[in-house]
Amino acid sequence: MLSILTPEGRANPCPALAELRRTEPVCHHAGFNTYFLTRFPDRQAVLTDPEFHGTDHARLRRLAGGAFSARRVAALRPTVRDITARLLNSPHPRRTWPHPARPAATPSACGPSRNCR
């Protein structure tokens, strides 16, 4: 099985993510003790299904929704990129990076609209 945790997988995670979508649409990761939904329609179904969110979660989403509107998130994007690049490029004793910070491909970046199938 391909892995996005190898150097090759980090450089180009799309083949590994495509394999996961094909073979394990619901993937349990013991190391993170969590489940990953590898297909966009499955993630969207879970995120929009009220049964997956308790009343506290729904109340908090309503309270925080305005702070994370599409317009607000778009306005924050340059700041978040700058902070991320600065943190990733700063020396840290427990981390070694073979390359300077660059935008990484993510499952959403390798979604159905991309050439990562």
Wavefront OBJ file of the C-alpha trace (Angstrom):
o trace
v 0.000 0.000 0.000
v 1.197 3.492 -0.797
v 1.650 5.923 2.076
v 1.413 9.684 2.318
v 3.779 9.467 5.303
v 6.845 8.544 3.244
v 9.018 11.227 1.610
v 7.647 10.217 -1.799
v 4.089 10.295 -0.462
v 4.551 13.755 1.037
v 5.994 15.027 -2.243
v 3.039 13.645 -4.228
v 0.235 12.230 -2.046
v -2.307 11.981 -4.870
v -1.595 8.320 -5.864
v -1.802 7.160 -2.235
v -4.998 9.134 -1.658
v -6.512 7.737 -4.864
v -5.699 4.215 -3.656
v -7.291 4.919 -0.276
v -10.428 6.275 -1.942
v -10.593 3.101 -4.027
v -9.758 0.537 -1.323
v -10.594 2.134 2.037
v -13.216 4.862 1.799
v -13.457 4.769 5.614
v -9.927 4.382 6.923
v -9.063 3.851 10.604
v -5.660 5.152 11.643
v -4.574 3.544 14.920
v -1.711 6.008 15.440
v -4.104 8.972 15.416
v -6.938 6.900 16.946
v -9.356 8.323 14.419
v -11.178 7.573 11.213
v -10.581 9.291 7.887
v -13.215 9.554 5.186
v -11.273 9.499 1.947
v -14.053 10.366 -0.495
v -15.532 13.841 -0.758
v -19.206 12.730 -0.983
v -18.783 10.666 2.213
v -17.193 13.595 4.065
v -19.906 15.940 2.873
v -22.632 13.505 3.945
v -21.186 13.241 7.452
v -20.608 16.970 7.810
v -24.166 17.798 6.787
v -25.952 14.997 8.664
v -27.439 16.370 11.919
v -27.250 12.914 13.533
v -23.446 13.161 13.581
v -23.566 16.422 15.560
v -24.990 16.776 19.036
v -26.934 19.801 20.190
v -23.795 21.350 21.742
v -21.949 21.030 18.454
v -24.825 22.584 16.510
v -25.005 25.486 18.990
v -21.240 26.096 18.739
v -21.368 25.980 14.931
v -24.070 28.641 14.919
v -22.006 30.822 17.276
v -18.740 30.441 15.345
v -20.201 30.308 11.830
v -19.833 34.021 11.140
v -16.153 34.019 12.073
v -15.479 31.299 9.511
v -17.531 32.506 6.573
v -16.043 31.958 3.125
v -15.239 35.677 2.862
v -13.511 35.780 6.272
v -11.484 32.622 5.602
v -10.406 33.976 2.203
v -9.269 37.200 3.886
v -7.230 35.200 6.429
v -5.558 32.959 3.838
v -2.451 35.171 3.180
v -1.819 35.605 6.910
v -2.187 31.886 7.577
v 0.180 31.056 4.690
v 2.779 33.530 6.004
v 2.599 32.201 9.558
v 2.721 28.587 8.356
v 5.725 29.199 6.112
v 7.558 31.033 8.912
v 6.906 28.220 11.396
v 7.809 25.459 8.953
v 11.017 27.189 7.921
v 12.139 27.967 11.464
v 14.675 25.607 13.049
v 13.191 23.073 15.424
v 15.194 20.368 17.216
v 12.639 17.595 16.660
v 11.963 18.255 13.006
v 14.008 18.031 9.890
v 12.625 19.071 6.530
v 14.301 18.190 3.255
v 12.881 21.285 1.575
v 11.637 24.759 2.474
v 7.959 25.135 3.238
v 5.652 24.943 0.282
v 1.925 24.363 -0.059
v 1.324 20.650 0.316
v -1.255 18.652 -1.547
v -4.071 17.619 0.761
v -7.017 15.301 0.266
v -9.121 18.305 -0.703
v -6.410 19.469 -3.117
v -6.491 16.024 -4.696
v -10.266 15.904 -4.865
v -12.479 15.110 -7.818
v -11.780 18.397 -9.573
v -8.015 17.740 -9.719
v -5.962 15.376 -11.882
v -5.123 13.122 -8.939
v -7.450 10.204 -9.587
l 1 2 3 4 5 6 7 8 9 10 11 12 13 14 15 16 17 18 19 20 21 22 23 24 25 26 27 28 29 30 31 32 33 34 35 36 37 38 39 40 41 42 43 44 45 46 47 48 49 50 51 52 53 54 55 56 57 58 59 60 61 62 63 64 65 66 67 68 69 70 71 72 73 74 75 76 77 78 79 80 81 82 83 84 85 86 87 88 89 90 91 92 93 94 95 96 97 98 99 100 101 102 103 104 105 106 107 108 109 110 111 112 113 114 115 116 117
